[in-house]
Amino acid sequence: MKKITLIKLLFILFCIPGFLVAQQKNSYEKCLTDAYNAEMLQNYPNMMGSESFRQQLNTKIEELSNSPQRRVVIEIPLVVHVLHNGEPIGTGANISDAQVLSQVTVMNEDFRRIMGTPGYNTHADGADVEVEFVMAQRTPDGCPTNGINRVNICQDGTNSAAIDSWKAQTIWDRDLYMNMWSSKYVGDMAGILGFAQFPGGSAATDGVSAGHTYFGSSDYDDGTFQLSPPYDKGRTMTHEVGHYLGLFHTFQGGCNGGDQVADTPAVDNPNFGCPTGHESCGTIDMIENYMDYTDDTCMNIFTNGQKARVQAVLAGVRSGLASSNGATPLPDVNDDGAIAVASVNPATCGPEFTPSVRITNYGTATMTSATISYDVDGGSSENYNWSGSLAADSSVDVELPTIMSTAGDHTFNVSISNPGNARSCNDNASTCITLNDSPMIAATTQVHLELTTDNYCEETSWEFSNQDGVVLYSGGPYVQNVQDNTTFNYDFDVMDGECYSFQIFDAYGDGICCDFGNGSYQLTTDDDTVLISGGEFGDDERLSLTAQSLSVDEFTINNISLYPNPTYGVLNISVSNNELPDSYHIYNMLGQTVATKQISSNADLSINSSQLSNGMYFVKIMKNDASVTLPFIKE
């Protein structure tokens, strides 16, 4: 990594020499929990990690060990917050329901030591922790839920600051639910698998977090999972939930045995891979323990001592979880339709999007119809009438008509109404969306990329895609220490009239210039016209373009304009080269066509807008295979 932040510095200090070994053996920092909580301990001096917490927990362990009452298995209601960037469900950070549920399955196998699963072991000290995890059935405000909360954060990934910010914005009552977050880790989180908050810390951020490619198990992959071996069996979250429930790393304190558990042998440094028989501190390391750093397939043990700590935490500082009704279903109602935004699907080329919404039937009767109302930024709304046959506790994704708007940030709002609806708390949903500019017109048969890497070429990658999002060409990440400060040249074939997108990424989030080398890139046409150039950006930078033959390259946004804009009556199309377009279409903010005209004379370039309601519209002006879309306002 390029910079040493406070969190990273604490991590290094807390884990030396383990951190150094980790960097030599593995490019991943498996767990940021120690660093995260070392910083939080400064503001919460009685949380886990303090002497006062240790004493209180030991008292509770002793109390439970002397209790004649038989304890029952504790069910913990959990909510999974999926932080994404508006991708369709099952794509990118917007991981599928099946991937989420596979993670819950693995945690139950591991904490319950279930026979016939990878969580079972025959070790003499192996324990059934007697904790089960159940998806929430009701929200804090009394709505039905499946326990998966999808949140479009309108950004491509989360660094450490963004994770804490979104945790605070999305968290459910930490005393009643275990909160889990899945997101794409970028910036100072790149290469980290996950982290947890120890008991007793801030109520605003309490829970566990993991990168989306380490959340779930490939053992249950239905074809939608996105996971990264060798951490693809769900043990990142088993490990982090262990922290959340009061467990330290087994190598805490090295040979001094700082994990405060008697039946876990002291370990001098974290173990990686699966080094069977590895010895340190005079004993054989328990490499199978979930609180070490070994590969997912190597892990399968919580000990009786660790169980005692978990049970004491659940009887003490996290006792609210054991008595929560968060996993108890709400009373049945006959009709209850709910709606959520599944994805927004912004177009690669131009300021339009095709939203998909998810209708869920939380009633007992089959749902056969509903009216979906939607708008952009609180403007005029449109209705979409859905009909079908949706059984109880089932969902269906509905694609709405394409909506045209303006480039930049917007809010998409949607609501549902269905006959006899008994609950209104889940009838509305909103999400942010960022729309792209209209594509640049490029008169060329090829697009040429010249890329010079910086001192950290392993952070750089790029993609050249068509308008359907299919990646046609890609490069990077480049080879660390080998391809630093190196110039590469690439050529991309393009077809006349087709739209394309180029996007360059930096995994650390600080571009390729200029603090750590003078990296740069530029895209050019066949005649060396520069389409875009740069190097100073954050996580990514993009350009969309439409390839046009030389015979029509003069038909561009540069020589077409509208006036007066805003307009009260007649709106005029001005064409600087005196060539008449073929036709125009006028669309409202929801992408609906409100007027169409074939152009045969200059008189047809004057548009009578008196019949239009006040608001924003778009006129799409076409000639041959080319088109230009311009916004205007009717007042």
N, C-alpha and C positions, 0 to 999 in steps of 0.2 A: 504494500500500500504506500501511497505517496506521502501522506501526512500522518502524524501521530496525534490524534485527538485526545482529549482528557480521558474519554472512556477507554480508548486503546491503551493509553499509558497506564491506567489503573489495571487493565487486564494483564499487561506485561509484568507489572510489579507484583501482581497477585499470584501469577502462575509461573514465574521463573523458578526452575528451568523448564517447566513443562511447556511454556509458550515457545521457547527456542526449539525444543524437540518437535513440537507440532509443525513449525514452519519448515523444518528439515524433512519431515516425513510425509507431510500432507499439506496441500495448498488451502485446505479448509480450516477455519477456526470453528470447531464444532459448536461451541457454546459461549455466548457472551454474558452469561448469567453472573459470574463473579464480578466482572467489571461493572455491569449495570447496577448491581446491588451495593457494591462498595461505594459508589457515588451516592446512591439513595440513602445509605446508612447515615450519611452526614446530616440529613434532614429528619430522619426517623430513627433516633438513637436506640429505640427499644425493639426494633424489628429483628428478624432472624439475622444472625451474624454478630449480635451484641451479647454481652455477658448476661444481661437481665433476661433476654429471651431464652438463653441456654438454661438458666436456672428454672424459669417457669416451665419450660418444656420437660425438663427432667422431673420436676415435681408432678406434672401431669402423667408422665410415663409411669412413675412409681404408683400413683393413685390408681391408674387403670390396671396395672399388674396385680394389685391387691384387691381388685373388685371381683366379687364372686359372680356378678351378673354377666351372663353370656351376651357378648355383643353381636349384633346382626350386621349383615353386609350393608355398607353405606352407599346409597345411590347419590351421585353428584349430578345435578342438572348442568348442562353445558350449552353454550351458544358459540358458534363458529362464525366469526366476522370475515368474510371473503372480500378483501380490498383489491379492486381491479381498475382497469382503465377503459371500461366500456366495451370490452371484447365480448363476443357471444359466449354463453356458458359452455365450459369445456375447452375454452381457448385461452392461451396465455395465463395471466394471473387469475382469471375468472374460472377457477377449477370446478369440475363437475360435482354434482351431489354425490355421485358414487365415490369419487376420490375423497371427499370429506368424510363420508361414512366409513370408508375403509380404515381411516385413521382411528376412528372411535372403536371399531372392531379390534384393531391391534392393541389399543390401550387396555381394553377389557381382557383380551387374551393374556397380556403381560401382567397386569395387576392382580388378576384372578388365578394366574398360573394354570390355565385351562389345559387339561389333558388333550393330546392330539393336535395341539397347535404349536407354533414356534415359541409361544410363551411358556411352555411347560418345561420343567427341569426335574431331575432326580437328586439334586444336590442336598446334602444333609441340612444345610442352613437355608435352603430355598423356601420361600413363604408365599402363600396366598394372602395378599394384602387386605383382602375383603373390602375392596372398593370397586364400584362399578360406575361407569359413565353413561348417562342417558341424555339424549337430545332434548332440549327444552320443548315443552308443549304449549307454553303460554309466555307472552312477553311481559315485561314489568308493568305495562299499562293495561294488561288484561286481554290482549288479542291472541288468537290461536297462531301457532308458528310451528315450523318443522325444525327449528333450532339453527337454521342457516340464514345468516343476515348478509346479503350481498350489498356492497357499498361501492359505487362508482366514484373514485377519488379524483378522476380527471387528471391523472398524472401517471407516467409510465414508471411505476416503482416507488419504493419508499426507502429513504435513508433513515438514520437513527432518529433524527428530529421529527421527520414525518410520521414514523411509526408511533412515537409517543403522542403526537398531535392527534392522529386518527384514533388511537386507543381512547384518548380522553373524550373524543366526539362520539364514539360509538359504543362505549362500554355499557353493559347492563349491570344492575346492582351487584357488586362483587360479593355481597354477603349472601346472595341467593343463587348466583350462577357462577360457574367457572367460565371465564371468558378466554377464548382462543382466537388468534388472528393469523390469517394466511395472507401473504403479500409477496410481491416481487421485490427482492432485496437489491438495492443499488447503492452507489456512492460508498460511504463508510461501512455499509452493511454487506457489500459484495464479498462473497466467499464465506460468510457466516451462515450457519445452518439455522440457529434459533437461540432464544433466550427466554428466561422466566423471571417473574418477580417473586422474591421470597415473601413468606408470610409477614404481615405487620407493616408493609410499606404503604405507598400512596394508594388511596381508594380510586383515584382517577385513571390509573394505568395498570391495575392489578390483573394478572393473567399470564398467558404464555403466547409466544409468537414464533413463527417459523417461516422461512422462505417457501414459496408455493411449490417448489420442486422437491421439497423434503417433507411435505405434508401428505400422508397417505402411504399405502403399501401396494407395490406392484403385484403382490400375491392375489389381489382382487381386481386387477386391471380389466375393465370392460372395453378397452380400446380408447378411452378418453383421458387416461392418466398422463401426467407430465412429471416424471420423477427422475432423480439423478443418482444412479448407483455410485458407490456402495451404500448410500444412505437412502434407500428406496423401499425399506420395509416398515416404515412408520416409527422407528425407534428414536428419531429426533424428538418427537413429541412425548413419547414415553419418558425419555430422559428429562425433558423440560418440565413435564407435569410432576415428576419426582421432586424437582427443585421447588415447584409451586406448593407441594405438600410437605415441605420441610426437610428435604434431603440435600446434603452437600455432595460434591464429587468424592469418589473414593480416594483420589490422590490429594485431597485437601490437606495441606500441611505436610505433604511428603511423608517421610518415615516417622514423623511425630504423630501420625494418625489423627488428623484434624477433622475427620468427618463425623466424630462424636458417636460412632456406632461400633460396638465391641466385636461383632462377628463379621466385619468386612476387613480383611487383612490390609495393613498399611501399604501404600503404593508410592514409590518415589516420584514417578512422573506418569502422565496419561499414556495409556496404551493405544496404539493404532493398528489397523488390520485385525488379525486374530492370532496373536503370538502365544499359542498354547504352551503352557509350561514356563512362561516368563517369570523370573524370580527377581524380587527386589525387597529391600528391608528385611531380608532373612527369611521370607516366606514366598510361596507361590502366589502370584497376583491373581485376584479373582477377575480375570479379563471378561467373564461373562456378565458381570454386573452392569445393569442399565446405567449406572452413574459413572462409568468410565467412558473412554472415547473410542472404543473399538467399533468395527463395522457392524451394521445392523444385524447381519446374520450370525454374528458372534455372541450377541447379547441375549440372555434369557433368565436373569436372576435378580430378584429383590430378596433380601435376607429378613430373618425374623427381627433383627435389630432395626432394620430400616422400616419394617412394618410397624413396630412400636412407635417410632417417631411420627409416621404418617397418621396413625390412629390418634396419637396425642394432639397433633395439630388440628385434626378434625373434631376433637372433643374440646379444643380450646379456641385459638384465634380464628379458625375457619369453621366453627360449629354451626354457623348459619346455613352452610351448604347441606348439612345432614338433615336439617328440619325444613328445608325449602320446599315449596309446592310448585317450583318452576317446571318440573317434569310431569306434573299432574294435568291431564287434559281438562279443558273447560267443559261445562255442561253442554249437552247436545242441543243444537238448534236445527230447525228444518232447512232454512235457507241462509247461507252466508258466503257470498262471493268476495274474494280478496284479489287485489291486483298489485303487481310489482313490475318494475322495469327490468327486463331480462338482459337487454343489450341495446345500444343506440346505433351502432353500425354506421359511423360517419363515412361518407364517400371519400375515396382517395383523391378524386379530382373534382373539387368544387364544394361549395358550402351547402351540402344537402346530406340528409341522413334518413335511414329506414329503420325506425325503432321496432323492437320486439318486446312485447309485454307478456308476463306470465299470469294467467288467471288460475286461481286455486279455489276449489270448492271445499269449504270447511263446514258446510251443512250436511245433514244426513240424506236429503233428497237429491236426486240427480239434477244437475243444473243444465238447462237447455237453452238459455238465452241471457244476454247481458248487453248493456250499452256502455261502450268505452268512450269517454270524452278526453280530449287531449289538446294541449296548446304549447306554444313556445313563449317563454318569458312572460306568462300571464296575459298574452294577447288573445285575439278572438279564438274560440275553441271550435273544434269539429267533433262529430260523433261517428263512431264506427260500431255497427250492430253485429254482434257475434251470436252465432247459434251453433248448437252441437249437442253432445251428450257427454257430460262430465260427471263421473261418479264421485261419491263422497271421498274426501281426502285425496283427490287426484288433481293434477295440474295440466295445463295445456299452454303452449307458447303461441302467441298470435302476432303475426307481422302486420304492422300498420302501413298505410300508404307512405311513400317517400315524401319527406318534408324538405322544402327549400327555404333557406334562411340566409344569413350573412356570415362571413368569416369571423371567427372569434369565439368567445365563451358565451354560452347560453344555458338556460334551465328548461328542461322538458318536463311538463307536468301531465299526469294522467290520473283518471278516476274511473270507477266502475259503479254501475247500479244494476241490480237484478231484482226481479219480482220477489217480494216478501223478505228482503234482506234484513236479518235480525241484528247484525252488528255493523257499525259504521267505522270502527277504529282502523280497519284495514282496507278502506275504500279508496285511498289516495296514495300516490307515490310521485316522487320527483327525482330527477337526477341531473347532474351537470353534463355538459357536452361541449367539446371544442371542435369547431368546424374549420375545414381547410379553405385556403384561398382558391379562387379559380386558377386552373393550371396556366403556366406560362406556355406560349406558343413557340415551338422550336422548329425551324426549317432545316431539317437534317435527316440523314438516313442512319446515323449512328450518334450515340452520346459517348463522350470520352471522359474518363475519370483519371485525374492525376492525384495521387495521395502520398503525402510524406508523413510518416509516423513520428511520434515524439519519443521521449525517453521511456515510455511505458506502453509499448505497442501492443502488449497483451490485453490492454483495456479497449482497444479499438476494433470495431467491426462495422459493416455496412451492408445494405440490401438495395437492390433495384427491382421493383415489383411492377406488375401490370395493374390495371384499374380494378381487377378482381381480387387483388391482394396476393396473387401468386408470385413468389420470389423467383425471378428469372436469373439473376446474378447475385452473388454475395461474396464477401471476403472477411477474413479475420475470425476470431481474434488472432493476432500475429504472434510469432514465436518470441517469447521473452528473452531479452539480452542478445538475440540473434538478428532480429529485424527492427530493432530500435533505430530511429533516425534514418529510415530507408525510404526511397521513392518507388512507388508502384504505379503502373499505367494499365488501364483496362478499357475495353471497347464494348459498348452495348448496342446490339442491333435493335432498331425501333421500326414500327410500321406506321405508314401514313394514316393519320386520323385517330390513332390509339393514344390513350393517356397512360402515363407512367409516374411512378413515385420513387425518388431516391431518398434514403434515410441513413445517416451516419450516427453511430452510437459510441459513447464512452462509458465503460462500466463503472468508473469511479465518479463520474458526474462533473468533470471539470474540463471537458473538451480535449483538444490536442495541442493547444497553444495558450499561454506562452511561458507559464511558470516552470514547466518541466520539459523543455525542448520546444523547438519552433516547428511543430507539425502544422500541416495545412492540407487543404484539398480544393479542387475546383472541377466543375463539370463544364465541358465545352461542346460546341457543335462541329460539324465537318469544316466550317470556315473559320474555326477558332473563336467564335462568339462565346463569351463567358456567360453561362447560365446562372451559376452560383459559385462562390468561393468563400473560404473562411477557415476557421480552426478554433476560434474562441466561442465556445458554446457550453452548455451544461451537460445533461444526460444525452441529448440527441439534437439533431437538426435535420430538416427535411425540405424537399422541393418536389412539386408536382409539375408535370409538363405534358403537353400534347404535341406529338410530332405531326408536322404538316409539310406537304410537298412545296417546293419553291414557288409553284404557280399560284398558291393561295396564301402565302405567308403574309401578304399585306392586309388580309382580313383579320385584324386583331383588335384587342381592346384599346390599342394605342391610337387607332384612327376611327373609332366609333364612340359617340357620346350621346347623352340625353339632356334635353333642356326644355323648359325650366325644371329644375329638380331641387326641392319639392314642386309639384304642380297642382294647380287648382282646376284646370280644365284640359287644355290641349298639351300633350307631351310630344316633343319632336325628337326623331332619331336623326342624328347628324353623321354623315359618312364623308370623311375628308377626301377620299380618292374618287368620289362621284360615281362609284360602282354601286348599283342598287343591290341590296340583299334579296334573297329569294322569299323570305317569310319571317314572321315573328310569332312567338307565343308569350302570353302574359300569365304568370303564376302568382297565387297568393302565398302567404307565409307557410301554409301547410302543404305547398307543392301542388295544389289543385289548379288546373287550367281554367282561366276565367275569360280569355279572349285569344283568338287566332286570326291571322291575316296573311294572305298571299300578297306580295309586293310586286306591282307591275309598273308603278310610276312614282314620281316624287311625292305626289299627294298622299300616297299610302304610308309615307314616313311620319305623318301626323296622326297621333293617337288621341281619340276623344276619351278622356278618363272620367267624364261626368257620371257615368253609370257605376263607377267603382266606389265602394265604401272607403272611408278614410283609413289609412294604414300603409304598411310597406308591401311592395310588390316587386316582381322580377320580370324583366322582359328578355327572352332568349331570341337573339337575332341570328339567322342562319343563312349561309351561302355555300352551295355545293356541300362538301362534307365538313365544313368548318362552322363553328358557332361561337358566339360571345354572349354571356349572360350578365346583365347589369341591373342593379337595384334602383328603384325609385320610390318616392313617397307621395301618396295622394293626400292632400289636405282639404 
